[in-house]
Amino acid sequence: MVKIRRFLVLLISVLAILLVFYVLFSKIPYYWIFIGANFIFLYSGVVYLLSYWERGGTKDPVPKIFPEVSVIIPCYNSSKTIVQCVNAVRSMEYPKKFQIIVVDDGSSDSSIEMIAGIQDVQIIQKEKNEGKASAMNYALKFAKGELVACIDSDTYPSEDSLLKLVGYFEDKKVGAATALICVNKPKNLLQRLQEIEYYVAFGFWHKALSLLDALIVTPGPMSVFRKEVLVKLGGYDEKNITEDMEIALRLQSNGYKIACCVNTKVYTEVPDTLEKYFRQRIRWYRGKIFNGAKYSFMMFNPKFKDFGMFVFPVTFIVEIFGVIVAARVFALYFNEIYIAISKALSWLYVSSTPPIDLALDAFTVNSSFYFVTVSLLLWLYIVATSFKFAKERITLVRLPVLAIFLFFYYLLISVSYFLSALHEINGSEYKW
């Protein structure tokens, strides 16, 4: 009965969304949708660019003191990566010996047996698998450090990662600090596209947002927290599928800063197939929708300054426009399907509106070219800056992948957002 209800809700939702798209595309020419979306994209991009230019560079504060640190690695069926992860953590440079805790969340494979003999690693086990947030909260009880570094079991931090992040906690208002998350050894096109995405997202965007005190996520692969603050706020939300975003929003709502260091790399495994990619992204974006509703009181609220008045609401506006533009592009590319849908809905008299074709007059072409050129230059600058952060070069070999990223990858992301919204509307079971 529940499955039937969910199917009906999903079907009605899809039809309703298609109807909204049809009416929107019938009433508004593609030209104006394109211009409106690009204006939003360009405006927000320029704001973040000015933030980066005006509020400082990428120099990290040098720590005067070195607090005690506990590193927590939540582990669930991680036999393929856990040994490399633990060895990378043990290799991190730090003037003091730091505590390493591996918390096993009810694994059914040989993860724990594989690291049982590694020196200076404290292993704690939970009998039942209850998710990463639960495992982290359980491990917090054993953490002795003033700072707590949370590192995923498929992640390999650089040797200087801990040293680079610790200095930010000289500012007592800083509740967490993040690093530049990078893709570990990309092998296929999908992973290489994600490699560029990670450079841009966790490089330029995160640094610009941190300069506005407006980061909305503490990335799961590696983030460092002030333990006192983490405990005071109640730890991780165990019912949340994107606990790394939820805790960041909770930090923001309680007046704590989240710092970003782009001068150290943290390598993590990423999906290598579209099936795994969509499963990950649907979880991410459903979590954003859920947490957006949970923390909606922060939107357009002057109490939360740049974060509340601009960054938080604009992230949703940009994504909504992205889905609309992607849908319009698909409608243009698949014109026969678009016409078929129009005929099917003709009984609603919606089709009485004259069909809108892409205008080809000189003004349209020139304006479109202008927006495309400016957008492309902005994106190229952001990508180049992000590669600079990562100390990587844009080589000839990378140019085809970069072209696909600039012109087509957003369609994949927009499809992910659309599917996430449908899952959330349908009330599908949350899956990690």
C-alpha positions in Angstrom: 0.0 0.0 0.0 2.9 2.4 0.9 4.6 1.6 -2.4 1.4 2.3 -4.4 1.0 5.6 -2.6 4.5 6.6 -3.3 4.2 5.7 -6.9 1.1 7.8 -7.3 2.7 10.7 -5.5 5.7 10.4 -7.8 3.6 10.1 -10.9 1.5 13.2 -10.0 4.6 15.1 -9.1 6.3 14.3 -12.4 3.2 15.3 -14.4 2.8 18.5 -12.3 6.5 19.5 -12.9 6.2 18.8 -16.6 3.1 20.9 -16.8 4.8 23.8 -15.0 7.8 23.5 -17.4 5.5 23.4 -20.4 3.6 26.5 -19.3 6.8 28.3 -18.4 8.5 27.5 -21.7 5.3 28.3 -23.7 4.9 31.8 -22.0 8.6 32.7 -21.8 11.0 32.5 -24.7 14.1 30.6 -24.2 16.1 33.8 -24.8 14.7 35.4 -21.6 15.2 32.2 -19.6 18.7 32.1 -20.8 19.4 35.8 -20.0 17.7 35.6 -16.6 19.6 32.5 -15.5 22.9 33.8 -16.7 22.3 37.1 -14.9 21.9 35.2 -11.6 24.9 33.0 -12.3 27.1 35.9 -13.3 26.0 38.1 -10.4 26.6 35.5 -7.8 29.9 34.6 -9.4 31.1 38.2 -9.5 30.1 38.6 -5.8 32.3 35.6 -4.8 35.1 36.8 -7.0 35.1 40.2 -5.4 35.0 38.5 -2.0 38.1 36.6 -2.9 39.9 39.6 -4.3 39.0 42.1 -1.5 39.1 40.0 1.7 42.5 38.4 1.4 44.4 35.7 -0.3 45.2 32.1 0.7 47.8 32.5 3.3 47.2 30.3 6.3 47.6 31.5 9.9 50.7 30.1 11.6 49.8 28.3 14.9 51.4 29.7 18.0 50.3 26.7 20.1 49.6 23.1 19.1 46.5 21.8 20.9 45.9 18.1 21.5 44.2 16.5 18.6 42.0 13.4 18.2 41.5 11.9 14.7 38.3 9.9 14.3 37.9 7.5 11.3 34.4 6.1 11.0 34.5 2.7 9.2 31.9 0.5 7.6 32.9 -2.3 5.3 36.0 -0.3 4.2 38.4 -3.2 3.6 39.5 -1.8 0.2 40.6 1.6 1.6 41.0 1.5 5.4 44.7 0.4 5.5 45.7 3.2 3.1 43.6 5.7 5.1 45.1 4.8 8.5 48.6 4.9 7.1 48.0 8.3 5.6 46.6 9.6 8.9 49.6 8.2 10.8 51.9 10.0 8.4 50.5 13.4 9.1 53.0 15.8 10.6 52.4 17.3 14.0 54.6 18.4 16.9 52.6 16.4 19.4 51.5 12.8 19.3 47.8 12.7 18.3 45.1 10.2 19.1 43.8 8.0 16.3 40.4 6.3 16.8 38.9 4.0 14.2 35.2 3.4 15.0 33.7 0.4 13.3 30.0 0.8 12.6 29.0 -2.9 12.6 31.1 -3.9 9.5 30.6 -7.4 8.1 33.9 -7.5 6.2 37.5 -7.8 7.4 38.1 -4.0 7.8 39.0 -4.2 11.5 41.2 -7.3 11.2 43.2 -5.6 8.5 44.3 -2.7 10.8 44.3 -4.7 14.1 48.1 -4.8 14.2 48.8 -1.2 13.3 50.5 0.6 16.2 49.0 3.6 17.9 45.5 3.1 16.5 42.6 2.7 19.0 39.8 0.6 17.7 36.3 0.8 19.1 33.4 -1.2 17.7 29.7 -0.8 17.5 27.7 -4.0 17.1 24.9 -2.5 15.0 25.3 -0.4 11.8 23.6 2.9 12.5 25.3 5.3 10.2 28.3 7.6 10.1 26.8 10.3 12.4 26.1 7.7 15.1 29.6 6.3 14.8 31.1 9.8 15.1 29.1 10.6 18.2 30.0 7.3 19.8 33.7 8.0 19.1 33.5 11.5 20.5 33.1 9.9 24.0 36.6 8.5 23.6 38.3 11.5 22.0 40.7 13.3 24.4 41.8 16.1 22.1 40.8 19.8 22.2 40.4 19.5 18.4 38.7 16.6 16.6 39.6 15.7 13.0 36.9 13.7 11.3 38.3 11.7 8.3 36.4 9.3 6.1 37.7 5.8 5.7 38.2 6.2 1.9 40.2 9.4 2.3 44.0 10.0 2.4 45.1 13.4 3.8 48.5 14.9 2.9 51.3 15.0 5.4 50.8 18.7 6.2 47.0 18.6 6.4 46.7 18.8 10.2 49.4 21.4 10.5 47.8 23.7 7.9 44.3 23.5 9.5 45.3 23.9 13.2 46.4 27.5 12.8 42.8 28.7 12.0 41.7 27.8 15.5 43.8 30.7 16.9 40.5 32.6 16.2 38.2 31.5 19.1 35.2 32.1 16.9 36.3 29.3 14.5 34.3 26.2 15.2 35.6 24.1 12.2 38.1 24.2 9.4 38.1 22.4 6.1 40.7 21.5 3.5 40.9 21.2 -0.3 39.2 17.9 -1.2 40.6 16.2 -4.3 39.8 13.2 -6.3 42.2 10.3 -5.7 43.7 8.9 -8.9 40.9 9.5 -11.4 40.7 6.7 -14.0 37.7 7.4 -16.3 35.9 10.4 -17.8 33.4 10.6 -15.0 36.1 10.7 -12.3 38.1 13.3 -14.3 35.0 15.5 -14.5 34.6 15.2 -10.8 38.3 16.0 -10.4 37.7 19.4 -11.9 34.5 19.9 -10.0 36.2 19.2 -6.7 39.0 21.6 -7.5 36.4 24.3 -8.2 33.9 23.5 -5.4 36.4 22.8 -2.6 39.0 25.3 -3.9 37.7 28.6 -5.2 34.1 28.5 -4.1 34.9 27.3 -0.5 37.7 29.8 -0.1 35.5 32.7 -1.3 32.6 31.6 0.9 34.8 31.2 3.9 36.0 34.8 3.4 32.3 35.8 3.7 32.0 33.5 6.8 29.4 31.6 4.8 30.5 28.0 4.2 27.5 25.7 4.2 29.3 22.4 4.6 32.1 20.8 6.5 33.2 18.1 4.0 33.0 14.5 5.2 36.4 13.5 3.8 38.2 15.7 6.3 37.2 18.5 8.6 38.6 19.6 11.9 36.3 20.7 14.7 36.7 22.4 18.1 35.5 19.5 20.3 34.0 21.7 23.0 31.8 23.4 20.3 30.9 20.1 18.7 29.8 18.6 22.0 28.0 21.8 23.1 25.9 21.7 19.9 24.9 18.1 20.6 27.2 16.3 18.1 26.1 15.1 14.7 22.5 14.7 13.8 22.0 11.0 13.5 18.8 11.2 11.5 20.4 13.4 8.8 21.7 11.9 5.5 24.1 14.8 5.0 25.4 15.2 8.5 28.4 17.2 7.2 26.1 19.9 5.9 23.7 19.9 8.9 26.5 20.4 11.4 27.9 23.3 9.3 24.5 25.0 9.2 24.2 24.4 13.0 27.6 26.1 13.5 26.5 29.0 11.3 23.2 29.4 13.1 25.1 29.5 16.5 27.5 32.2 15.3 30.6 30.1 14.7 33.0 30.5 11.8 34.1 27.8 9.4 37.5 28.4 8.0 38.9 27.0 4.7 42.5 26.1 3.8 43.3 25.5 0.1 47.0 24.9 0.7 46.7 21.3 1.6 45.1 18.4 -0.3 43.0 15.7 1.0 42.4 12.9 -1.5 39.2 10.9 -1.5 37.6 8.1 -3.6 34.7 9.2 -5.9 32.1 7.2 -7.9 33.4 5.5 -11.0 30.0 4.7 -12.6 26.9 6.8 -13.3 24.8 4.5 -11.0 27.1 5.2 -8.0 27.3 8.9 -9.0 23.6 9.4 -9.0 23.2 7.5 -5.8 25.7 9.8 -4.1 24.4 13.0 -5.6 20.7 12.2 -4.8 21.8 11.7 -1.2 23.7 15.0 -1.2 21.0 17.1 -2.8 18.2 15.5 -0.9 20.1 16.4 2.2 20.4 20.0 1.0 16.7 20.2 0.4 16.0 18.8 3.8 18.5 21.0 5.6 17.3 24.0 3.6 13.9 23.5 5.0 15.3 22.8 8.5 17.3 26.0 8.5 15.0 28.2 6.4 14.8 30.6 9.3 18.3 31.8 8.3 17.3 32.8 4.8 17.0 36.5 4.2 17.6 37.0 7.9 19.9 40.0 8.5 21.0 38.4 11.8 23.1 36.0 9.8 24.7 38.7 7.7 26.1 37.7 4.3 25.3 34.0 4.9 21.6 34.7 5.6 21.0 37.6 3.2 22.8 36.3 0.2 24.8 33.0 0.2 22.3 30.5 1.6 19.2 31.6 -0.4 21.3 32.2 -3.6 22.6 28.6 -3.6 19.0 27.4 -3.9 18.1 30.1 -6.5 21.1 29.1 -8.7 20.2 25.4 -8.5 16.5 26.1 -9.4 17.6 28.1 -12.4 20.0 25.4 -13.3 17.3 22.8 -13.4 15.0 25.1 -15.5 17.8 25.9 -18.0 18.7 22.2 -18.2 15.1 21.2 -18.8 14.8 23.9 -21.5 18.0 22.6 -23.2 16.7 19.1 -23.1 13.4 20.3 -24.6 15.3 22.0 -27.4 17.5 19.0 -28.1 14.6 16.6 -28.0 12.1 18.7 -29.9 10.0 15.7 -31.0 9.4 14.7 -27.4 8.6 18.4 -26.6 6.0 18.5 -29.4 4.5 15.2 -28.3 4.0 16.5 -24.8 2.5 19.7 -26.1 -0.1 17.8 -28.1 -0.9 15.5 -25.1 -1.6 18.6 -23.0 -3.6 20.4 -25.7 -6.9 19.6 -24.0 -5.9 21.9 -21.2 -5.8 24.8 -23.7 -2.2 25.4 -22.7 -1.1 24.8 -26.3 -3.3 27.6 -27.5 -0.2 29.8 -26.8 1.8 30.2 -29.9 4.9 28.0 -29.9 8.1 29.9 -28.9 11.1 29.3 -31.1 14.7 30.4 -30.3 14.9 34.0 -31.6 17.6 34.5 -34.2 17.6 38.3 -34.7 20.8 40.2 -34.4 20.0 41.6 -30.9 19.4 38.0 -29.6 22.5 36.6 -31.2 24.7 39.4 -30.0 23.3 39.4 -26.4 23.6 35.6 -26.2 27.1 35.7 -27.4 27.9 38.5 -24.9 26.5 36.4 -22.0 28.2 33.2 -23.1 31.5 35.0 -23.5 31.4 36.7 -20.1 30.2 33.5 -18.4 32.9 31.5 -20.1 35.6 33.9 -19.1 34.4 34.0 -15.5 34.3 30.2 -15.3 37.7 29.9 -16.9 39.2 32.3 -14.4 37.6 30.4 -11.5 38.8 27.0 -12.9 42.3 28.4 -13.4 42.4 29.8 -9.9 41.2 26.5 -8.5 43.9 24.6 -10.4 46.4 27.1 -9.0 45.2 26.3 -5.5 45.6 22.6 -6.2 49.1 23.2 -7.7 47.9 21.5 -10.9 48.3 22.6 -14.5 45.7 22.8 -17.3 47.5 20.7 -19.9 46.5 19.9 -23.4 45.4 16.4 -22.3 42.9 18.0 -19.9 41.4 20.4 -22.4 38.8 18.0 -23.8 37.6 17.1 -20.3 37.6 20.8 -19.3 35.4 21.6 -22.4 32.9 18.9 -21.4 32.9 20.2 -17.8 32.3 23.8 -18.9 29.5 23.1 -21.4 27.8 19.8 -20.4 28.6 18.7 -16.9 26.1 21.1 -15.4 23.3 19.1 -17.1 24.4 16.0 -15.2 24.3 18.0 -11.9 20.9 19.5 -12.8 19.5 16.0 -13.5 20.7 15.0 -10.1 19.0 17.9 -8.5 15.8 17.1 -10.3 15.9 13.4 -9.3 16.7 14.5 -5.7 13.6 16.7 -5.6 11.4 13.9 -6.9 12.8 11.5 -4.2 12.1 14.1 -1.5 8.6 14.8 -2.7 7.9 11.0 -3.0 9.2 10.5 0.6 11.6 7.7 -0.5 13.6 6.0 2.2 16.9 7.8 3.0 19.9 5.8 2.0 23.5 6.5 2.8 
